[in-house]
Structures are given as C-alpha cells and as structure tokens.
Amino acid sequence: MEKDGLVFAHITEYMRKVRREKDSQLGELERRARNEKYPIAEPETADLLEILCMMKQPKNILEIGTCIGFSSLLMLSAAPNAKITTIERNPVMIPPARENFKKFNAEERITMLEGDAVDILKTLPNDSYDLIFLDAAKGQYPTFYKECQRLLQKNGVIITDNVLFNGMVATGIPDIRRNKTIINRLDEFLNTLEQDTDMKTVILPISDGVTVSYRTDRS
Ligand SMILES: C[S@@+](CC[C@H](N)C(=O)[O-])C[C@H]1O[C@@H](n2cnc3c(N)ncnc32)[C@H](O)[C@@H]1O
C-alpha cells in the first residue's frame, strides 16, 4: 500500500473526505492558502491545534512561523480572548499576513514580529506564554526549544509541527545528503523534549509528525 508521507495514502484520503470543511471566512482563507500552495499546517495538524486551543483557552500564545497568518487566525478563533505574538522572517509572507490580520479585525490581538526567530526569541521575557506553536525551520528546533523552555509558563503547552520529516528522522536515512543535518537536529530536538523532566510529550505520526508537550512543573 502507498504511503502519503507518514500515513497510508488511503487513510489520509479518507480522513480528508470525512473532514468537515469550515464554511467561514477562515475556511475560505484555508482553501485559498492550500490552492496557492502556501506551506500552512496540514488539515490534521490544524484541527489538533484548534481543538487544543479550544480546550486550553490560552491567554498568551507564541507562534514561531506565521506564513500568511492562517494558524494565528485559527488559534484566535478557537481562543478569542488570547493575545498572539507570531514571528516571521520571510518578506514574501509578511504583507499577506498583515492583510489577513486586518481583514479578520485581529490586529489588536495578533502582533507579528518581523525577523529571524533565533534573534527575536532572545528578546522575549521569561514565563510569558501558556501555549507555543513551533512551526518554522526544522534545523533550528533545538535552538528554538532552549528559548521555549524559558518562555513557557507552568502548565503551558508546546505544539511542534513537522518533527518526523517524512519518516527520515526514524530511519536516519536522508533522501538527499543535505537533509542529514535537519534529520540530526530533529532527532536531537525529540530526544531533548522527551528527556526533559519538566515536560510530558507525545509524538503523533499525523501530517509530517507533530508533538504535543505539556509543562508539568519546574521542580
Ligand atoms: C510552515 S510555515 C508556517 C505555517 C503557519 N504556521 C500556518 O500553519 O499557517 C513556516 C514559516 O516559518 C518561517 N520561518 C522559518 N524559519 C524561521 C525563522 N528562523 N524565523 C522566523 N520565521 C521563520 C518561514 O518563512 C515560513 O513562512
């Protein structure tokens, strides 16, 4: 049987067939972004993120990797009282993201910081966020995680996308040679996350691999 990334193709096809599409303005943005091939969260990651935000009702969200703002707006629709800080470095993504935040009247709730998250994260104060969505350059996840440990509040949640990189993190075998570094960094990230005694983590083999980590305590 054919696999589509980590999941059998027929399972993905089935899940997407039964999935209820959003008929709202957000659904329209999601469809448009997918049609135009923006790298927004895959449907299963998006649904997980939405449910976790509905359940947790975070007050202060940090997102690393805005793209055109779909996941920021999704999290805001699920947790309308949240304030979101989102970081994006690609000048191609920034204007459409700003435009989308304006269209959704979300400018007061979503602050986009422009630049490299490696530099920006260092400037953010300790213990500021109760939910972090990490969805940016995979090779930088170990660096981002060091900052996230400092930024995440007790009982906070970190959701990280694309952690299994088409399954190559598990096999250790890259499709092309230069992906070896990314595989090694993701492996380092997952080991650090799993061994962090302040956190409880589950690795979910949906989309391209997603982790959900809950900060229990800093003992
Ligand atoms: C997968 S997309 C984010 C998708 C978005 N979270 C969504 O689901 O709608 C990743 C984004 O992260 C940005 N990015 C990657 N590395 C970054 C970094 N070091 N600092 C800031 N942005 C970064 C990319 O430019 C890209 O737009």
The ligand as a Gaussian input file, in Angstrom:
#p B3LYP/6-31G(d) Opt

LIG

0 1
 C        5.255000      26.004000       7.733000
 S        5.267000      27.719000       7.559000
 C        4.205000      28.273000       8.873000
 C        2.759000      27.958000       8.615000
 C        1.823000      28.625000       9.589000
 N        2.169000      28.301000      10.954000
 C        0.413000      28.151000       9.306000
 O        0.111000      26.970000       9.620000
 O       -0.389000      28.934000       8.798000
 C        6.830000      28.141000       8.217000
 C        7.124000      29.625000       8.211000
 O        8.185000      29.847000       9.123000
 C        9.025000      30.862000       8.608000
 N       10.336000      30.687000       9.239000
 C       11.185000      29.634000       9.075000
 N       12.254000      29.801000       9.862000
 C       12.103000      30.977000      10.521000
 C       12.902000      31.691000      11.454000
 N       14.081000      31.247000      11.859000
 N       12.423000      32.862000      11.935000
 C       11.216000      33.334000      11.524000
 N       10.427000      32.698000      10.626000
 C       10.861000      31.535000      10.142000
 C        9.010000      30.608000       7.100000
 O        9.372000      31.764000       6.391000
 C        7.578000      30.148000       6.859000
 O        6.744000      31.203000       6.464000

